[in-house]
Amino acid sequence: MIAVINYGAGNLPNVVRALRRVGANLTVTDNPEVIRSAQAVVLPGVGATADTMASLRQLGIAAILPEVVAAGTPFLGICVGMQVLLSESEEFGRHPCLDIVRGTVQRLPESAGKIPQIGWNQMQIDPAFRDHPLFADIPDGADVYFVHSYYCDVADPTIIAARTDYGLLFPSVIIRDRLAAVQFHPEKSGDYGLRLLANFVAWSGATTQRG
């Protein structure tokens, strides 16, 4: 069973719909104990890191997520669900995040042009991750859909599985052990987004019978 965390994220219904479409056995929950005991965890997200962190703390979820990741539970963070994994964010003033991944959430550079980045852009898969199960049947340079003004400046470059160019090469996918996170919205990214979600479901083993 995949626990999809419900803390009020606007993209929750679309993420749930997409996961069910690719055969996920899931439950939508804000219960820390359900999340702790789940076979896999998905953290969706849109909006600001500070608001997301406030909601996760209020629900008691922020306290248990580092434990869940450290236990090796397959974990997928999406958009702001990726950003809050970092140590801190500079969005609307510097503030702490989950500190599961060392690094800082920073604003995209003005040289990128229009901020936020809204629309399709390519993810360039790092050769070291080309054969990772999360990228099965997804070509290097696949177009995926972004909506964000901030990016993850991670301290360890060896966990950057894919990069995207928007004023700078920022991490669009990070993978460390059983932790994965994506800056784009797979639920809005067409066939390749669904494929990535299907790959995560298969990687976690939390599938349900369809037919």
RALINNOR-V489375 format. One record per helix or strand. SS is the DSSP state (2 for helix, 1 for strand). FROM is the first residue (numbers start at 1). TO is the last residue. Records with the same first field share a line. If there is no record, write none. Layout:
SS->FROM-TO + FROM-TO
This chain:
1->2-5 + 24-24 + 26-29 + 40-43 + 74-78 + 86-89 + 95-96 + 101-107 + 117-122 + 124-125 + 143-148 + 150-154 + 160-165 + 169-176 + 179-182 + 207-207
2->12-21 + 32-37 + 49-58 + 62-70 + 80-83 + 110-112 + 127-129 + 133-135 + 157-159 + 186-188 + 190-204
